[in-house]
């Protein structure tokens, strides 16, 4: 028997939606969550694909995630939108607020969306790419739980604090990156733990503050930021912009709020979108060409643009109409389904 299970793209979507709805998420939530899980798994982003169903179900079983919540979108100012997720998953609130964010950005050149009171588990690149599809550049930031030690520290104070950016390109996939400010994403460490693999050096410390390559010890200790103090400073910036700036929780506050329950972090999210046409004075075409020359010079050196491997994986998986996941994960997911 193979160690992997192959699923068609349609069966992957059906599996995700059925698991979520059988565990208490309504159809709107199940579709919004599945859209992102599907996009990630299709692009071979395994740490944020079907694996994340485990966290979604754990989170709603905690009794605090509201799988029936309806988000409230508020037009705060000409360039500000706020969305209250009302203790639901962030993705439904994002979907509800997205049209207003796009409209305000196109009208004013720049606009921000603050999502509050949300549980968040997902990659950020699907969200900023949605904005690039509308011809806008965008960034997104969230805190998480205090799993990460600051540079020179010995215990978790910061979150993995991902940052995503997307730049629209005519007739091409957008230039997009999405990375945690920790050396590893939390989901990657969990996958290493499930596989019984040793972590690379410099990724984590144990509960005593000593370097470790043991994934289980890392889960009990803390992760490290990338680039030492540089990644640490960026992580602190994200704590501030996606926390106090928008009247929401820091990673340490989010972890305290969880009270040890195995649920997705509860906090806020900030997205900032830019209209290249207004900000360039109407010279979008000319400046698109300048951006493309920059990308071409990078690729000409043999370097790789962020997301290139992801786009290649997407095309291959669409052509094959299939994705592959470990059999053990597939069986764990099936075990989540309730009659």
C-alpha positions in Angstrom: 0.0 0.0 0.0 1.3 3.4 -0.9 2.2 5.9 1.8 0.3 8.6 -0.1 -3.3 9.0 -1.2 -4.2 10.8 -4.5 -7.3 12.9 -4.6 -9.0 14.6 -7.6 -9.4 18.4 -7.2 -13.2 18.0 -7.0 -12.9 15.3 -4.3 -10.5 17.4 -2.4 -13.0 20.2 -2.2 -15.8 17.9 -1.3 -13.8 16.3 1.4 -12.9 19.7 3.0 -16.4 21.1 2.9 -18.0 17.9 4.2 -15.6 17.7 7.1 -16.1 21.3 8.1 -19.9 21.2 7.8 -20.2 18.0 9.7 -18.3 19.7 12.6 -20.5 22.8 12.9 -19.4 25.3 10.2 -22.2 26.6 8.1 -22.0 26.5 4.3 -20.6 30.0 4.0 -17.8 29.3 6.4 -17.1 25.9 4.9 -16.8 27.4 1.4 -14.6 30.3 2.5 -12.3 28.0 4.4 -12.2 25.4 1.7 -11.4 28.0 -1.0 -8.1 28.8 0.8 -7.3 25.2 1.8 -8.0 24.1 -1.8 -5.7 26.9 -3.2 -2.9 26.0 -0.9 -3.1 22.2 -1.5 -3.4 22.7 -5.2 -0.1 24.7 -5.1 1.6 22.1 -3.0 1.7 24.3 0.1 1.2 21.3 2.3 1.5 23.1 5.7 -1.6 25.2 4.8 -3.6 22.7 2.7 -5.8 19.9 3.9 -3.6 19.5 7.0 -5.2 22.7 8.3 -8.6 20.9 8.6 -7.2 19.4 11.8 -6.8 22.9 13.3 -10.2 24.1 12.0 -12.0 21.1 13.7 -10.0 21.4 16.9 -10.8 25.1 17.0 -14.6 24.7 16.7 -14.5 21.8 19.1 -13.0 24.2 21.7 -16.5 25.7 21.9 -15.4 29.3 21.2 -15.2 29.5 17.4 -18.6 30.4 16.0 -19.1 28.4 12.9 -22.4 30.1 12.3 -21.2 33.7 12.7 -22.1 36.4 10.2 -19.4 39.1 9.8 -20.3 42.8 10.1 -18.6 45.2 7.6 -18.4 48.9 8.6 -17.5 51.8 6.3 -15.4 53.7 8.7 -13.8 56.4 6.5 -13.0 57.1 2.8 -10.0 54.8 3.0 -10.8 52.5 6.0 -13.0 49.4 6.2 -13.5 47.4 9.4 -14.9 43.9 9.5 -16.0 42.2 12.7 -15.8 38.5 12.3 -17.8 37.9 15.5 -15.6 35.0 16.6 -15.8 33.3 13.3 -12.9 32.3 11.0 -11.3 35.4 9.4 -11.8 34.2 5.8 -15.6 34.8 5.7 -15.1 38.4 7.1 -12.4 39.0 4.4 -14.8 37.8 1.7 -17.5 40.1 3.0 -15.3 43.2 3.2 -13.3 42.6 0.0 -15.6 44.5 -2.5 -15.6 47.6 -0.3 -11.8 47.5 0.1 -11.4 47.2 -3.7 -13.8 50.1 -4.3 -12.2 52.4 -1.8 -8.7 51.6 -3.1 -9.6 52.3 -6.7 -11.2 55.6 -5.6 -8.6 56.9 -3.2 -5.3 55.2 -4.3 -4.8 53.5 -0.9 -7.2 51.8 1.6 -6.9 49.6 4.6 -9.1 46.8 5.9 -9.0 45.8 9.6 -10.5 42.4 10.5 -11.3 42.1 14.2 -12.4 39.3 16.5 -11.4 36.5 14.2 -9.8 33.1 14.5 -7.0 32.8 11.9 -5.3 29.7 10.6 -4.6 30.3 6.9 -1.9 31.4 4.5 -2.1 35.1 3.5 -1.1 34.9 -0.2 -4.6 33.8 -1.4 -6.0 37.1 0.0 -3.4 39.5 -1.5 -3.6 37.6 -4.8 -7.4 38.3 -4.8 -6.5 42.0 -4.6 -3.9 41.6 -7.4 -6.7 40.0 -9.6 -8.4 43.4 -9.2 -5.3 45.2 -10.5 -4.2 46.3 -7.0 -0.9 45.8 -5.1 -1.5 44.7 -1.5 0.1 43.7 1.8 -1.4 41.6 4.6 -0.2 41.0 8.2 -1.4 39.0 11.2 0.0 38.0 14.6 -0.6 34.5 15.9 0.3 32.9 19.3 3.5 33.7 21.3 5.4 30.8 19.9 8.5 32.8 18.9 11.4 34.2 20.9 12.7 37.6 20.1 16.3 37.9 19.0 18.4 37.2 22.1 15.4 36.0 24.1 14.7 32.6 25.6 10.9 32.3 25.6 8.0 32.9 23.2 6.8 36.5 23.1 6.1 37.1 19.4 4.0 35.2 16.9 5.1 33.6 13.7 3.7 36.9 12.3 3.4 36.3 8.5 3.7 39.1 6.0 2.4 38.8 2.5 2.7 41.1 -0.6 1.3 40.8 -4.1 2.0 42.9 -7.2 -0.3 42.6 -10.3 1.2 41.7 -13.6 -0.5 41.9 -17.0 -1.2 38.4 -18.4 1.0 36.7 -15.8 0.7 35.4 -12.3 1.3 38.2 -9.8 4.6 38.7 -8.0 3.6 37.3 -4.6 5.4 36.4 -1.4 4.1 35.2 1.9 6.5 34.3 4.7 6.5 34.0 8.4 8.9 36.2 10.3 9.9 33.1 12.2 12.6 30.9 10.7 9.9 28.2 10.1 6.1 28.4 9.9 4.5 26.7 12.9 2.7 24.3 10.5 6.0 23.2 9.1 7.3 22.2 12.6 4.1 20.3 13.2 4.6 18.4 9.9 8.2 17.6 10.9 6.9 16.3 14.2 4.3 14.1 12.5 6.9 12.7 10.2 9.5 12.1 13.0 12.0 14.3 11.2 14.8 16.4 12.8 14.5 20.2 12.3 17.3 22.1 10.6 19.7 23.9 13.0 18.8 27.4 14.0 15.0 27.0 13.9 14.0 26.6 17.5 15.0 26.4 21.2 13.7 24.0 23.9 11.9 25.0 27.0 15.2 25.7 28.7 16.2 28.1 26.0 18.8 25.7 24.4 19.0 25.2 20.6 17.2 22.0 19.5 16.4 20.1 16.3 13.7 18.0 18.0 10.3 19.1 16.7 8.5 18.0 19.9 11.0 19.9 22.1 10.5 22.9 19.8 6.8 22.8 20.3 7.4 22.9 24.0 10.0 25.7 23.7 10.0 28.5 21.2 10.8 29.1 17.6 13.4 31.6 16.3 13.0 34.6 14.0 14.7 34.6 10.6 17.7 36.8 10.2 18.2 37.4 13.9 17.4 40.9 15.1 16.1 41.9 11.6 13.3 39.3 11.6 12.7 40.1 15.2 12.1 43.8 14.5 9.8 43.0 11.6 7.8 40.6 13.8 7.4 43.4 16.4 6.2 45.7 13.7 3.6 43.2 12.7 2.5 42.8 16.3 1.9 46.6 16.5 0.2 47.0 13.1 -2.0 44.0 13.3 -2.6 44.4 17.1 -2.8 47.7 19.0 -3.2 49.8 15.7 -6.5 48.1 14.9 -7.6 47.6 18.5 -6.9 43.9 18.6 -4.7 41.3 20.4 -1.0 40.8 20.3 0.3 37.2 20.0 1.0 37.0 23.7 -2.6 38.2 24.5 -4.0 35.8 21.9 -2.2 32.9 23.6 -3.5 33.9 27.0 -7.0 34.1 25.6 -6.8 30.5 24.3 -6.2 29.3 27.9 -4.3 26.3 26.6 -7.0 25.1 24.3 -5.8 23.7 20.9 -7.5 26.3 18.8 -6.5 28.7 16.1 -5.1 32.0 17.3 -7.8 34.7 18.1 -6.7 38.2 17.0 -7.0 40.6 14.1 -5.6 41.1 10.6 -4.7 44.2 8.6 -4.6 44.5 4.8 -3.4 47.6 2.9 -4.2 47.9 -0.8 -2.7 50.3 -3.4 -4.0 51.5 -6.7 -1.0 51.6 -9.1 -3.0 53.8 -11.6 -3.7 56.6 -9.1 -0.3 56.4 -7.3 1.6 56.5 -10.6 -0.3 59.4 -12.0 -2.0 57.3 -14.6 1.3 55.9 -16.0 0.5 52.3 -15.1 1.5 50.8 -18.4 4.9 52.5 -18.4 5.6 51.5 -14.8 4.4 47.9 -15.4 7.1 47.7 -18.1 9.7 49.0 -15.5 8.6 46.3 -13.0 8.8 43.6 -15.7 12.4 44.7 -16.6 13.3 44.3 -12.9 11.7 40.8 -12.8 13.5 39.8 -16.0 16.9 40.9 -14.7 16.4 38.7 -11.6 15.4 35.7 -13.6 18.1 36.2 -16.2 20.7 35.7 -13.4 19.3 32.3 -12.7 17.5 33.5 -9.6 13.9 32.5 -8.8 11.0 34.9 -8.2 8.9 34.1 -5.1 6.0 31.8 -5.8 7.4 30.4 -9.1 7.6 26.9 -7.7 4.0 27.3 -6.4 2.7 28.4 -9.8 4.5 25.4 -11.5 2.9 23.0 -9.0 -0.5 24.6 -9.6 -0.3 24.1 -13.3 0.9 20.5 -12.9 -1.8 19.6 -10.4 -4.6 21.2 -12.5 -3.3 19.3 -15.6 -3.3 16.0 -13.7 -6.5 16.9 -11.8 -4.9 15.4 -8.7 -3.1 16.2 -5.4 -1.3 13.8 -3.2 -1.2 13.8 0.6 0.3 11.3 3.2 -2.0 8.4 3.9 -1.7 9.0 7.6 -3.0 12.5 7.2 -5.8 11.4 5.0 -6.9 8.9 7.6 -6.7 11.5 10.4 -8.9 13.8 8.2 -11.5 11.1 7.6 -11.7 10.4 11.3 -12.9 14.0 11.8 -16.1 13.4 9.8 -19.2 13.2 11.9 -22.3 11.3 10.9 
